[in-house]
Amino acid sequence: MDAITIENLDVVFGQQQSQALALLDQSKSRQEIIDETGQVVGVDNVSLSVKR
């Protein structure tokens, strides 16, 4: 049994996270997102589990 499960985590730093997340969904690169929005993608689609 897992103590913690995280699926499909995205983290965006900046004031327009929803715009950057939409670009992530369109498979844009981190650099393209920075260029288009000025937002920084810290984590892109990470999943993990921690066992007990």
One Martini backbone bead per residue (centre of mass of N, CA, C, O) as a GRO file, in nm:
protein
   52
    1MET     BB    1   0.098   0.036   0.021
    2ASP     BB    2   0.047   0.368  -0.020
    3ALA     BB    3   0.106   0.678   0.131
    4ILE     BB    4   0.177   0.822  -0.152
    5THR     BB    5   0.005   0.984  -0.435
    6ILE     BB    6   0.117   1.112  -0.755
    7GLU     BB    7  -0.051   1.264  -1.045
    8ASN     BB    8   0.022   1.474  -1.288
    9LEU     BB    9   0.233   1.698  -1.209
   10ASP     BB   10   0.219   2.057  -1.205
   11VAL     BB   11   0.457   2.341  -1.210
   12VAL     BB   12   0.405   2.699  -1.187
   13PHE     BB   13   0.580   3.008  -1.221
   14GLY     BB   14   0.356   3.273  -1.164
   15GLN     BB   15   0.064   3.466  -1.283
   16GLN     BB   16  -0.005   3.251  -1.553
   17GLN     BB   17  -0.074   2.940  -1.515
   18SER     BB   18  -0.309   2.864  -1.711
   19GLN     BB   19  -0.156   2.931  -1.970
   20ALA     BB   20   0.082   2.736  -1.928
   21LEU     BB   21  -0.088   2.475  -1.898
   22ALA     BB   22  -0.208   2.485  -2.182
   23LEU     BB   23   0.070   2.455  -2.325
   24LEU     BB   24   0.140   2.182  -2.206
   25ASP     BB   25  -0.108   2.037  -2.339
   26GLN     BB   26   0.040   2.121  -2.631
   27SER     BB   27   0.354   2.041  -2.603
   28LYS     BB   28   0.522   2.256  -2.500
   29SER     BB   29   0.799   2.396  -2.417
   30ARG     BB   30   0.960   2.559  -2.179
   31GLN     BB   31   1.068   2.783  -2.363
   32GLU     BB   32   0.800   2.856  -2.501
   33ILE     BB   33   0.659   2.941  -2.237
   34ILE     BB   34   0.849   3.166  -2.162
   35ASP     BB   35   0.821   3.330  -2.426
   36GLU     BB   36   0.493   3.359  -2.412
   37THR     BB   37   0.460   3.419  -2.065
   38GLY     BB   38   0.706   3.411  -1.836
   39GLN     BB   39   0.684   3.127  -1.738
   40VAL     BB   40   0.779   2.864  -1.507
   41VAL     BB   41   0.864   2.531  -1.536
   42GLY     BB   42   0.917   2.294  -1.278
   43VAL     BB   43   0.682   2.078  -1.349
   44ASP     BB   44   0.618   1.784  -1.575
   45ASN     BB   45   0.429   1.523  -1.542
   46VAL     BB   46   0.438   1.390  -1.243
   47SER     BB   47   0.487   1.063  -1.099
   48LEU     BB   48   0.425   0.916  -0.764
   49SER     BB   49   0.533   0.685  -0.499
   50VAL     BB   50   0.497   0.603  -0.146
   51LYS     BB   51   0.594   0.385   0.069
   52ARG     BB   52   0.562   0.238   0.391
   0.00000   0.00000   0.00000
